[in-house]
Amino acid sequence: MGQPGLNRRHFLGAAGGLVTAASLGFAALGSGADALAAGSRTRVRYWNLFQGGDGANQAAMVDAFRAAHPGTAVKDSTLTWGGPYYTKLAMAAAGNRAPDLAVMHQGRVPGFAPGRLLDPWDTGLLAEYGVREADFNPVLWKRGVVDGELYALPLDIHVQLCFYRKDVCRRAGLLDSSGRLPAATSTDDWFAVLKEARKQLKKGQQTLGLHVNDQNFCWWFFVAFYRQLGGAYFDDTRSDVTFDTDKATEILEFFRKHVTDGYVTPGETDAEAFLAGSPFTWEGNWSVPYFNDEKVDYGAQPLPPVFGAPATHAESHSFVLPHRTGRGGPADEGAYRLAAYLVTHASTWALGGHVPAHLPTFKDPDYLKLAPQTEYSRPAMDHQANEPDIWFAGSTGILAQRLGPVIASSNLGSTAPGKAARRLKALLEQLLAAKNPMTGRTAAQEPKGAAV
């Protein structure tokens, strides 16, 4: 499966990233090849899936590491985003040909056979390089723990946000005295906001970009609001589905109302409509560089807490140690050194809109200058809505592929919300009974991590 929502904004981001990389002397693939010079004391092979603007930011960070640690030569390789990346990484780990360090979405860790395809981090050694559990959000850190061992060292969280145009909202009288949009705390409040904003629009302009027919965004938004309602997916033993169809129906009816009341135009290019004057769009934080480049006066905040408890969908780019027989020695220490540096020097990474995982970064003067990052970063970090911690979850995972289209069918009116909710539960029951192809075990038989 390709990168979700691939459209003009991602193309422009990729093109801009490549131009930036070229201007800074970075290569798109394997930018550290020339650094593997004879005589280097330590050589580290590093795989990532960062492309476009993220790729350029990551390359800048790795180059800064090289300058600070001339004794460590990094061979960094950027592989195809999504399913192909994880397939290649799994094959490399199974065949003992894995890199020393790799990037992985945290939600994919439970399905990646911790202990077989991934090696645990030595938290004592991480501490020697300045990385300590106390400097991370507790929920985020614990999501990387399986059977008491840390397998995913978080670099960031990337979240779904409500972007709002300040010019339109100001005309509609929706901004507070600080020039920000107060969070709607009920569905009635939210639709009242949309109603007032729509009065400022020209005929044919949509009020909200909701990605109603995109399976990934549909799933991500559902996860956020299902968490707001306190919904669960499975019991603690992962033997039974506890999915609440009543709560799911309430959420699907909420999504559908945006379409039936005319606030959303199915098929609209949501980010481009936002730039053209649409007052709201729900997008990932990776849209921040694109909107900033277009010089739009806008703000961004977590998805509105319309069902009570604040929560917005979050995933995490994390560093993992792909399994290697006899892991240890200089290359292993180099991997620790590189990962610790990237995590603790994340202000550059935050330029892409991502929320740094290392909490001291929030006090970095360079980070505090970033807008709108400082508007949404702390509330998003404190109110993460994550996918269930189970082998078929995670970015580009099976859950979005299977459940996302059902949510989209409800959004578009081809399936009634109640029927769609029951279909979601049936799919979860099928997946819970299925076996992880990497381990041959069902979810109930897999090692336990965080709550599901």
C-alpha positions in Angstrom: 0.0 0.0 0.0 1.3 3.4 -0.9 1.6 6.5 1.2 -2.0 7.6 2.2 -3.5 10.6 0.6 -0.8 10.9 -2.1 -1.8 14.0 -4.0 -0.5 17.4 -5.1 0.6 18.4 -1.6 2.7 15.2 -1.1 4.2 15.6 -4.6 5.2 19.1 -3.9 6.6 18.1 -0.5 8.6 15.4 -2.1 9.8 17.7 -4.9 10.7 20.4 -2.4 12.5 17.9 -0.2 14.6 16.7 -3.1 15.4 20.2 -4.1 16.4 21.0 -0.6 18.4 17.8 -0.3 20.2 18.6 -3.5 21.0 22.1 -2.5 22.5 20.9 0.8 24.5 18.2 -0.8 22.3 15.3 0.4 21.4 12.3 -1.7 18.0 10.7 -1.8 19.3 7.2 -1.1 22.3 6.2 0.9 23.6 9.7 1.6 26.3 8.3 3.8 27.9 6.0 1.3 30.9 8.2 0.9 31.2 8.4 4.6 32.2 4.8 4.8 35.8 5.6 4.3 38.6 3.3 5.2 39.9 4.0 8.6 36.6 5.0 10.2 36.5 3.5 13.7 32.7 2.7 13.7 30.4 2.0 10.9 26.6 2.1 11.3 24.0 1.0 8.7 20.7 2.9 9.2 17.5 2.3 7.3 14.6 4.8 7.2 11.4 5.5 5.2 11.6 9.3 5.3 10.9 11.0 1.9 10.1 14.4 0.7 10.6 17.2 3.3 11.0 14.6 6.1 13.8 13.1 4.1 15.6 16.4 3.8 15.2 17.1 7.6 16.4 13.7 8.5 19.4 14.0 6.2 20.3 17.3 7.8 20.1 15.7 11.3 22.3 12.8 10.2 24.9 15.1 8.7 24.9 17.1 12.0 25.6 13.8 13.8 28.5 13.1 11.5 30.0 16.5 12.2 29.6 16.0 15.9 30.9 12.3 15.8 33.6 12.1 13.1 34.6 8.7 14.4 31.2 7.2 13.5 30.5 6.6 9.8 26.8 6.4 9.0 25.4 4.6 5.8 21.8 5.8 5.8 19.4 4.3 3.2 15.9 5.5 2.5 13.6 2.7 1.3 10.1 2.9 -0.2 7.5 4.0 2.3 4.8 1.7 3.6 4.4 -2.1 3.1 7.5 -2.6 0.9 9.7 -1.1 3.6 8.4 -3.4 6.3 8.6 -6.4 4.1 12.2 -5.8 3.3 13.0 -5.0 6.9 11.4 -8.3 8.1 13.3 -10.3 5.4 16.6 -8.7 6.4 16.0 -9.4 10.1 15.0 -13.0 9.4 18.0 -13.6 7.2 20.5 -11.9 9.6 21.2 -9.2 7.1 19.5 -6.4 9.0 20.9 -2.9 9.4 22.2 -1.8 12.8 19.4 0.7 13.2 16.0 1.2 11.6 12.9 3.4 11.8 9.5 1.8 12.5 6.1 3.1 13.3 5.5 2.2 16.9 2.1 0.6 16.1 3.8 -2.0 14.0 6.1 -3.3 16.8 3.6 -5.9 18.2 3.3 -7.6 14.8 7.1 -7.6 14.2 7.9 -10.5 16.5 9.8 -8.7 19.3 12.5 -11.0 20.4 12.7 -12.7 17.0 12.8 -9.9 14.3 13.6 -7.1 16.8 16.2 -6.9 19.5 15.4 -5.0 22.8 17.1 -1.8 23.7 19.5 -1.7 26.6 18.0 1.1 28.6 21.2 1.4 30.7 23.3 2.1 27.6 20.7 4.5 26.3 21.0 6.4 29.6 24.7 6.7 29.0 23.9 8.6 25.8 21.4 10.9 27.6 18.2 9.1 26.8 16.1 8.3 29.9 12.5 7.1 30.3 11.8 10.1 32.6 12.2 12.5 29.6 9.3 10.9 27.7 5.5 10.9 27.9 4.8 7.7 30.0 2.1 6.5 27.6 4.4 6.9 24.6 7.3 5.2 26.2 5.2 2.2 27.5 3.8 1.6 24.0 7.3 0.6 22.9 7.6 -2.0 25.7 6.7 -5.7 25.1 7.1 -8.3 27.9 9.0 -5.7 30.0 11.6 -4.9 27.4 11.8 -1.7 25.4 11.7 -2.4 21.6 10.8 1.0 20.2 12.6 4.2 21.1 10.2 7.1 20.1 11.4 10.0 17.9 8.1 11.8 17.7 4.4 11.5 17.5 2.6 12.5 14.3 -1.1 13.4 14.8 -4.3 14.3 13.1 -5.1 18.0 13.5 -7.9 20.5 12.9 -6.4 23.2 10.7 -8.4 26.5 10.7 -8.0 29.6 8.6 -7.8 32.6 10.9 -9.0 35.1 8.3 -12.3 33.2 7.7 -12.8 32.4 11.4 -12.1 36.0 12.4 -14.8 37.3 10.1 -17.2 34.7 11.5 -16.4 35.9 15.1 -15.1 32.5 16.1 -11.6 33.4 17.5 -10.9 34.2 21.1 -9.0 37.2 22.4 -5.6 35.5 21.7 -6.6 34.8 18.0 -7.2 31.1 18.5 -10.2 28.9 17.9 -11.8 27.7 21.1 -12.2 23.9 21.1 -15.8 22.7 20.6 -16.8 20.4 23.4 -19.9 18.9 22.0 -21.2 17.9 18.5 -23.8 20.7 18.7 -21.0 23.2 19.4 -18.9 21.9 16.5 -21.8 22.1 14.0 -22.6 25.6 15.3 -19.0 26.6 14.5 -19.3 25.1 11.0 -22.6 26.9 10.4 -21.1 30.3 11.3 -18.0 29.7 9.2 -20.1 28.7 6.2 -21.8 32.1 6.1 -18.4 33.6 5.1 -17.9 31.4 2.1 -18.6 31.7 -1.6 -21.0 29.4 -3.3 -19.4 26.0 -3.9 -16.7 26.2 -1.2 -16.7 23.4 1.3 -16.5 24.2 5.0 -14.5 21.2 6.2 -12.0 18.9 4.6 -12.8 15.4 6.1 -11.2 12.9 3.6 -14.5 11.1 3.7 -13.5 8.5 1.1 -9.8 7.9 2.1 -9.5 4.6 4.1 -6.5 5.8 6.2 -7.9 9.1 7.2 -11.3 7.5 7.9 -9.7 5.0 10.2 -7.5 7.6 12.0 -10.4 9.9 12.6 -12.5 7.1 13.9 -9.7 6.0 16.3 -9.6 9.6 17.7 -13.4 9.9 18.4 -13.7 6.3 19.6 -11.1 7.1 22.3 -13.0 10.2 23.2 -16.0 8.0 24.0 -13.8 5.6 26.0 -14.2 2.8 23.5 -12.3 -0.5 23.8 -11.5 -3.0 21.1 -10.4 -6.3 22.9 -10.3 -7.7 26.4 -7.0 -7.8 28.3 -6.3 -11.4 27.1 -7.0 -10.5 23.4 -9.4 -13.4 23.3 -12.6 -11.5 22.9 -13.8 -8.4 21.0 -15.2 -5.7 23.2 -15.9 -3.3 20.4 -18.9 -1.1 21.2 -21.2 -0.8 18.2 -23.4 1.8 19.8 -20.4 4.1 20.3 -19.2 3.3 16.8 -22.6 4.2 15.4 -22.6 7.5 17.2 -19.3 8.4 15.6 -20.3 7.3 12.1 -23.5 9.3 12.3 -21.4 12.3 13.3 -19.2 11.8 10.3 -22.1 11.3 8.0 -23.9 14.5 9.2 -21.0 16.6 7.8 -21.9 15.3 4.3 -25.7 15.3 4.6 -25.7 18.9 6.0 -23.4 20.1 3.2 -20.3 21.0 5.1 -18.2 18.4 3.2 -17.9 17.8 -0.5 -17.0 14.2 -1.2 -14.1 14.0 -3.6 -12.8 17.5 -2.9 -9.1 17.9 -2.7 -9.2 19.0 1.0 -5.8 20.6 1.5 -6.1 22.6 -1.7 -9.6 23.7 -0.8 -8.2 24.9 2.5 -5.6 27.0 0.7 -8.4 28.4 -1.6 -10.4 29.6 1.4 -12.1 26.7 3.0 -12.1 27.5 6.8 -11.3 24.0 8.1 -9.5 20.8 7.2 -8.6 17.8 9.2 -5.1 16.7 8.1 -2.0 15.1 9.5 0.7 17.4 11.0 2.9 16.7 8.0 0.8 19.3 6.2 2.4 22.1 8.3 5.4 22.7 5.9 3.1 22.8 2.9 0.7 25.3 4.5 3.6 27.4 5.8 5.1 27.6 2.3 1.8 29.0 1.0 1.9 31.8 3.5 -1.6 31.1 4.9 -2.7 32.7 8.2 -3.8 29.6 10.0 -3.8 27.8 13.3 -3.8 24.1 14.2 -5.1 22.1 17.2 -6.0 18.5 18.0 -9.3 17.2 16.7 -12.2 18.8 18.6 -13.2 16.9 21.8 -16.8 16.8 20.8 -17.5 13.6 22.7 -16.0 14.7 26.0 -12.5 13.5 26.7 -9.8 15.2 24.6 -8.1 12.7 22.2 -6.5 13.0 18.7 -5.1 10.1 16.7 -1.4 9.7 17.1 1.3 7.4 15.7 5.0 7.5 16.4 8.2 7.2 14.3 10.5 5.1 16.5 13.9 3.6 16.3 14.3 -0.1 16.5 17.1 -2.6 16.5 16.4 -5.2 13.8 17.6 -8.7 15.0 21.2 -9.5 14.4 23.0 -12.6 15.7 25.6 -11.6 18.2 24.5 -8.0 18.4 27.0 -5.9 20.2 30.4 -4.3 19.6 31.3 -0.9 18.0 28.5 -1.0 15.3 25.9 -1.6 18.0 27.2 1.2 20.2 27.2 3.4 17.1 23.5 2.7 16.6 22.8 3.7 20.2 24.9 6.8 19.7 23.1 7.8 16.5 19.6 7.1 17.8 20.2 9.0 21.0 21.5 12.0 19.1 18.5 12.1 16.7 16.0 11.8 19.6 17.7 14.5 21.7 18.3 16.9 18.8 14.7 17.0 17.4 14.1 20.7 16.8 15.0 20.2 13.1 12.7 17.2 12.9 9.9 19.3 14.3 10.1 21.6 11.2 8.0 18.8 9.5 5.2 19.4 11.9 6.0 16.3 14.0 5.7 16.5 17.8 9.1 15.7 19.4 9.0 12.7 21.7 11.9 13.9 23.9 10.2 16.3 26.2 13.2 18.6 26.9 12.9 19.7 23.3 9.8 21.6 24.3 12.1 24.1 26.1 14.5 24.5 23.2 14.4 28.2 22.0 14.5 27.0 18.4 11.5 24.8 18.9 9.5 27.5 20.7 9.8 29.7 17.6 7.8 27.2 15.5 4.2 28.0 14.6 1.7 26.4 14.7 3.6 23.5 16.3 3.6 25.1 19.8 -0.2 25.5 19.6 -0.9 21.8 19.3 2.2 19.9 20.5 1.6 19.6 24.2 -2.2 18.9 24.1 -1.6 16.3 21.4 1.2 14.6 23.3 -1.0 14.5 26.5 -4.1 13.2 24.7 -3.0 10.5 22.3 -5.5 8.2 20.7 -3.6 5.2 19.5 -4.6 2.1 17.6 -5.0 -1.0 19.7 -1.6 -2.6 20.6 -2.0 -5.7 18.5 -0.2 -7.4 15.6 -2.6 -6.3 12.8 -2.5 -2.6 13.8 -0.1 0.3 13.0 0.6 2.6 10.1 -0.1 0.9 6.7 -1.4 -2.0 8.8 -4.3 -4.3 8.2 -6.8 -2.4 10.4 -6.8 0.6 8.2 -7.0 -1.5 5.1 -9.9 -3.6 6.3 -11.9 -1.1 8.5 -11.2 2.1 6.7 -13.3 1.3 3.6 -16.3 0.4 5.8 -16.1 3.8 7.5 -15.9 5.4 4.1 -19.0 3.6 2.9 -20.9 5.0 5.8 -19.6 8.5 5.2 -20.7 8.4 1.6 -24.1 6.9 2.4 -23.8 3.5 0.7 -24.0 1.8 4.1 -26.1 2.9 7.1 -24.0 3.9 10.2 -25.5 1.1 12.4 -24.9 -1.6 9.8 -21.3 -0.3 9.2 -20.6 -0.4 13.0 -21.7 -4.1 13.1 -19.5 -4.8 10.1 -16.5 -3.2 11.9 -17.1 -5.5 14.9 -17.3 -8.6 12.6 -14.0 -7.7 10.9 -12.3 -7.3 14.3 -13.6 -10.7 15.3 -12.1 -12.2 12.1 -8.7 -10.5 12.7 -8.6 -11.5 16.3 -8.9 -15.2 15.3 -6.3 -14.8 12.5 -2.6 -15.7 12.9 0.3 -13.3 12.6 2.1 -14.4 9.4 5.4 -13.5 11.0 4.9 -15.7 14.0 2.1 -18.1 13.3 0.4 -17.0 16.5 -3.0 -15.4 17.2 -3.2 -12.2 19.1 -4.0 -14.1 22.3 -0.8 -16.1 21.9 1.5 -13.1 21.3 3.6 -11.4 24.0 1.8 -8.6 25.8 2.6 -4.9 25.5 0.4 -2.0 26.4 -3.4 -2.2 27.0 -5.6 -2.8 23.9 
